[in-house]
Amino acid sequence: PWCSFPHQRRAVCSANFLLNSPCQSAVSSWIYPTLILCIYGFFYTMKPLDSFLIPYLTGPDKNLTIDEVTNHVFPVWTYSYLVLLVPVFLITDYMCYKPIIILQGVSFIITWLILMFAQGMIAMQIVEVFYGLVTATEIAYYSYIYSVVSADHYQKATSYCRSITLVASTVGAVLGQLLVSLAGLSYFYLSTISLASLSLAFVTSLFLPMPQKSMFFHSISDTPPSTKQGETKASSTNEQPDGQDDKDSVKSAANPSTSPECHPNTAKQQNHVLRVLVQLFKDMKECYGTKRLLYWSLWWALATAGFYQVLNYVQVLWDHRAPSQSSAVYNGAVEAIATFLSSVTSLGVGYVKINWDLSGELALGIFSAVNAGSLFLMHFTANIWACYAGYLVFKACYMLLITIATFQIAINLSMERYALMFGFNNLIALVIQTILTVVVVDARGLGLDIVTQFLIYGSYFAVIAGIFLIRSICTIVSIKHRRKILCISREPGGQNMMEYGSKEHIINGYTTRL
């Protein structure tokens, strides 16, 4: 009866049109999942205990020794992460992300409950096993958004999801520092707040929309493959300068097949999975066949392995320099400042106008040398403030370089191939990190003390710096030599300008292929 009057019907229809108009639905279709994912990202990252984990484990709450934590507990996380990474990477895409995000939330809660209420070294090793599952499933958080958001909104959605984790990490570190230094709360209360935050993250994950597609196993091709390849080839021809054929070779989209929804079924689906795996292998082979991408990926894997190794054990070094049982602890403040500096350096890269094809490897070498110097400082000094300063420099430099490397790898790849290279680079980094852990840290290996470990890590980054400095010098010398030949050819009796122009093109391309 309420809609029997014409003017009421018109009002209802107008309201429905406004609510369901293409513009309105397009906005809401990317805003809602992005907002929910950002809320999830904030709560699962905002853990005040993170900056004070070593004091918590070695204090009266858990009563573990530094040697037990360093040589017996922490290595378990590395091994667990390595074993789970590849299967979780594939299952995440196959299950369309949301179930894996929920699994991450459940794993995090289990991890924290054991951490809070269990005692003994074996219990803490079980914590590390579950935490390995947590970190392996983190790929779902960063991949989910690409399955529910249109390509037009990728950049915004990605920046929001990544920025919120930096904000949450800073908030957690500052909150933890304030509660410890000013309120005088014990570390158990920080753990309780962290558990509450993780519980909110789990509840939030339940409200995420279920994607209808994924990058590899359930991709949707809106454009026929032949059209895509034609467009890609045309754009490469029009936009890329001469001599950059290797970039063109990896620019095409990697969309193995079509399957409109994330609902796997029967033998046909099994054949589809095999085809996707074969296509992934071919794509990976083609990507790493490009020398330029190969060297950037090499740095990524080597530096990331060293970075996370330092990140895992730096609190142990701080506790060695200034024992938490007898000294004031400023871990939270240092982590907050380090995160802020990392954000600034990462943001600043976007405003620097440099030919990274020519100068990129030189930058990798120089800043890797700075990282080596900061680690040597942390090894040789007994002053906790010098250790803090070295860590700030180390983290800021790494974040600067990883931002450049990410951009250089992603700029000429489709989203699918970038995700593939991202996953494989991190896998190689984890393998290297596992080797470092087995040889340097684990009690079944050398089981070195924490101070000697940082001497090893400093030497490791010095080797990385040496590799890329030598290569960058060779590149620059080769380019200058060829330009000198061109200058000679321009002299009277030399070659004509047409030949000179073609050689300039060859040199421009040479910097990329080298």
N, C-alpha and C positions, 0 to 999 in steps of 0.2 A: 504493500500500500504506500510506503514512504516514497517509492519511485514512480508513482502513477502520474505525477504532474510533469509536464514537458520541461519546465525550467529546471526542475530537480534532476531530471535525466541528463539534460545538457551539462549541468554542473558536474555531475558524477563522471560523465564521459570526458569532460575537459580535464578533470583531475587525473583520471586514468591515463589520458594521453600524455600529460606532463610527467607523470611518474614513470611511464613506460616508453617514453620517446627514445629514439636512438641515441641522442646526445646524453640523456640522463643515464641510460643503461650503460653506455660506454664508459662514463665517468665512474659509476658505481662498480662496474665490473672489475676495474683495476684498483680502486681505492679500498674497497672492503678487504680483499685478501691481503693487500699490502699492509693495511692497518693492523689486521690480526697478526700477521707474521712479524711485524715490528714489535707489537706488544709481547709476543712470544719471545722474540730475540732479546728484548730488554730484560725480561724476568729470568731467562735461562743464563744470561751473562752477568746479571747483577748479583754477585756472590761476595759479600764482604770478607769471607774467610780465605778467599783465593790468595790474597797478598800475605796472609799470616799462616799458611799451611804448615811450614816447617816448625815454627814455634808451637803450633798446636800439636803436631805429632811428637815432638821431642819434649814437650812440657808435661805437667802433671796429668793432663787429660789422657794421653796415650803412653807416655813413658818409654818411647822408643829412643834408641841412640842414633846419633848422626850416621854412623856406619851402617846400621840396619836400614835406615831410610834411603841412604844413597846407594848402597851396593846390593840390597836385597828387595826393597819395596818398589822404588821408582822404575827399575829396569823392566818390571812385569808389564807396566803400561805400554812401553815401546813394543814388546813382543805381541801383546794382545792386539794393539792397533794394527800392526803389520799383518797378522793373520786374518783380521776381520775386514781390512780396507777393501780389497778387490771384490769379495762376494757381496759386501754391503753396497759398494758402488753400483754393481749390476742389479742387485735386488731393488735398490732405491728407485732406479729408473723403471724397472719392470712393475713395481707396485705403485707407481705414480706418486711417490714422495710423501703424501700425508700419513699413511700408516707408519712410515719410518720416522717421521717427526714425532708422532705419538710414542713410538718405541723409544726414541731418544729421551722424551720426557719421563717415561717409566724407568728407564735405565738410570737416569740422573737421580731420581728419588731413591731408588734402591741403593745407589752408590752412597748417597748422603746418609741414609739410615744406618748402613753398615759403618760408615765413617764415624757417626756420632755415638753409636751404642755398642759396637763390638770392640774387643780388646785383643792385643797381640799382633805379632808380625804377620801371621798367616791371614788374619782377618783383613789387614791393610793390603796384603797382596791380592785378596779377592776384590777389594775396593778398586785396585788398579785394573783388574780384568774388566769389571763393569765400566770403568772410566774409558778403557780402550774402545768398548762398544759405543759409548757416548761420543767420542771424538770421531769414530768411523762413520757414525750416522749424521755427523754435522754437515756432510755433503748435501743432505736433503734440504736443510735450511736455505742454503745458497742456490739450490737448483729449483726449488718449488715455484718460485715466483715466475720463472720463464714458462711454466706450463699453464698458468692461469691469467697471465697478463699479455696483452698484444705487444708486438714488437715496437710500436710507437711509444710505449711507456716503459720499456726495458731500463733505459738509463735512469729515469727518476726512481723507479721501484728499487733498482739495485743500490743506488746511492742511499736511499732511505734505510734499507735493510742492513747495509754495512755500517752506516753512520750510527744507527741506534745501538749496535753492539759496542762501538767505541764509547758512546755516551754512557751506556750501562756499566761498562768496565770501569770507567772513571768514577761514576757514582758509587759503585761498590767499593772501590779502593779508598775513596775519600770518606765514605760512611764508616768503613772499618777502622780507618786511622782515627777518626773523631771518637768513636766508641771506645777504642783502646786507650788513646792518649788523654782524652778529656773526661769521659764517663768512667774510665777504669773498669770496663766490663771484661770478663774473661773471654777466651777464644770460643768457649762453648756457646755463648750467646750469639757470636758471629755465625757459628755453624747453624744455629736455630733460625736466624734470619735468612740465611742462604737456603735452607730447606723450605721455608715458607715461600721464598721467591720462586724456587723450582716447582713447587706445587701449583702456584699460580700459572707458571708457564705451561705445565701439563694440562690444566683446565682450559687454558686459552687455545691450545693446539686442537682441541676437540671441535672448535668452532671454525676451523679452516675449511673452505670449500674443497670438495674432492675434485682434483683435476680430471679432465677427460682425455688428456694426451700427455706424452712425455717426450724427451729429446730423441731417444733412440728406438725403444721397443714399441712405442705407441705414437709415433710422430704423425702429424697431419700435413699433407702437402696441399696447399691451396693452389699452387701453380704446377702445371705439368713439368716433369723433369727436363724435357727438351727445351721448354721456354725458359726455365731457370738457367740452364747452362748457356743458352743464347744470350740472356740478359747479362749474365756474369762475364761472358767473353767480351761482349760489347763494352761493358763498363770498364773492364780491364784495359781494353784497347784505347779507349778514349781518355782514361784518367791516369793510367800509370805511365811514367816516363820510360824511355828506352832502357834496356839493360836490366829490367826488373822482372824478367820472366819467371823467376822463382817465386815471386810474390803472387803472380797470376795463377801459378799452379796450385796454390793452396787457398785461393779465394773462393772457389766454388762451394756451394752448400752441400753438406753431408746429410742427406735426408734419405736413409736407406730404403724405406718403404712406407706404405700408408696403412694405418690401422686406427680408425677414428676414435676408439674409446679404450679406456684402461680396463678392459674386461677380458683377460686372456682365456682362451679355451681351445681344447683338443689338440690333435696332431698337427693341424694346420698352423696353430700358434707355435708349436715346437719348431716347425720348419722356418717360420718367420724369425724366431729367436736365433737360429743358426745363421740365417742370412744376415741378420743384424750384426752378429759377432764377426762374421767374415768381413762385412763392410767396415766395421770399426778397425779391424786389423789393417785393411787396405788404406783407410784414411790416415791411420797413425803412421804407417810406413811412408806415405806421401808427404805428410807434414814434416817428419824428421829427416826426410831426404833433402830438405832445404837447409843449406849450411847456416844461413843467418838465424833461422829459428832454432837450429840445433845448438848453436853456441849460447843463445839467450836461455834456452831450456837447460843447458848444462850448468850455467851459473845458477839458475833457479833451484835446481835439485841440490847442488853442492851447498849453496848458501842457506837454503831453507833447512837442510839437515843440521848444519851448525847452529843456526838461529834457535831452533826448538831444543837442541841439546843444551844450549846456554840457558834458555828460558826455563827449562825443567830444573836446573841445578843451581841457578844463581842465588836462590834463597838459602841454599845450604852454605854457599860461600859467605853470604852476609851473616848468617848465624855463627859461622866460624870466626869471622872478624870481630863481631860484636854479639856475644851470646845473649839470646833473648831472655834467659833467666836472670841475667844481671845487668842488662843494658836496655835503654829505651829503643823501641823498634819503630822504624819509620818506613817500613815496607810499603804501606798503603799510599803514603804521600809520594814516594818515588815512582810507584806504578802509575799513579794518576798523572804525574808530570810527564812520564815516559809516553803514556798514551796521547797526551795533549801534543807533545813535540812530534810524535809520529803522525798525528793528524795534520799538523801544520806542514811538515815536510812533504807528505803525500799530496796535499792540496797544492803546494807550491810548484810541484812538477808540471801541473797543467798550464802554468803561466811562463814557463821557461822555453824560449825559442832556440832550440839547438837541433842540429842535424844528428839525430841519434844513430843513423846508419853509419856515420863516420866517427862520432865521438862516444857512442854508447859503450863500447867495450873499454875505452879509456876510463870512463866514469865508473864502470864496474870494478876495474882494477884499482883505481884511486880510493874509492870508498870502502872496498874490501880491505885495503891496507889500513885505512882508518879504523875499521872494525878490529883488525888484528892488533893494532896499537892499543885500543881500549881494553881488549882482553888481556894483553900483556900487563897493562897498568893494574888491572884487577888481580893479576897473579902476584906481581912483585910488591904491591903496596900492602901495608897492614892497616891503613886508615880506612874506616868504613865509609867516610864521605867521598874519598877517592873512588872506592868501589861503586858507590851510588852514581857518581859522575860518569864513570866508565860505562856503566849500564845504560844511562840515558843516551850517551853518544852512540853506543852500539845499536840500540833499538831504533833510534831515529834514522841512522844511516841505512839499516836494513830495510825499513819501511819505505824510505826514499827509493832505493834501488828496486825493490820488488814491485813498486808502483810503475816504474819505468819498464821493467821487464814484462809486466802484465800487459801494459799498453802496446809494447812492441810485438808481443806474440798475438794479441787479440785483434790488432788493427787490420790484419789481412786474412782473418779466418772467420768462417761462419760460427754461429753460437755453438753448434753441435761439435765442430772440430776444436773450438777453444775449450769446451768442457772436457773433451777427450784428452787434450794435451795437459790441461790443468790437473786432471786426475792422474795421468801417467807420470807427470813431473813430480807430483807429490808422492806417488808410490816409490819412485826412484830415490827421492829425498828420504823417505822412511826406511828404505833398505840401507842407505848410507848411515842414517842415524842408528839403526839397529846394529850395524857393524861397529860403530863408535861405542855404543853401549856395551856390547859383548866384550870388546877388547879393552876399553878404558875403564868402564864403570863396574860392570858385573863382578861379583866376588869370584865367579868361576873363570873370569879372565884375569886381567892385571889387578883389578880392584884398587885403583889408585885413589889416594886421598884427594879431597876436593880442590886443594890449591894446585896440585900437580895437574889435575884435569884441566884447569883453565890455562895452564901453559900449553897443553896439547891443543886445546880449542883455538888459542891464539896462533899457534903454528899452522893449524889447519886453514885458518883464514888467510894467513900469510902466503900459503901455497896457492890458494884461489886468486889472491891479488897478483902473484907472480905470473900465473897462467895468462890472465887477461891483460896485464900490463905488457907482457912480451908480445902477445898477439896484436894488441892495439898499436904498438910501436911498429911492428912488421907491416901492418895495414897502412899506416900513415907514410912510412918510408916508401912502400910500393907505389902508392898514389903519387907522391912527389916525384918519384923516378919517371913515371909515365907522363906526368905533366911536363917534366923537363924535356922529354923526347918530343912532345907536342910543340914546345917553344922552339926547339931546333928546327922542326919541320915548317914553322911559319917564316923562317928567315928566307931572304932572297935565294931562289934556286930550290926552295923547299917545295912542299906539296901545296896544292891549292886550298882555298877556304872550304870548299865542299868536303874534301877529305878530312880537313881539320875538324869540321863540325861533326862528322860521323865519329871521329875518334873521341871527341868530347862526350858523345853519347855513350861510347864504350866505357869510358872512365867512370861516368856517373853510375852506370850499371855495375861496374866492377866493385864499387864500394859495398853494394848490396850483396852481391854473390860471394864476396870474400868472407 
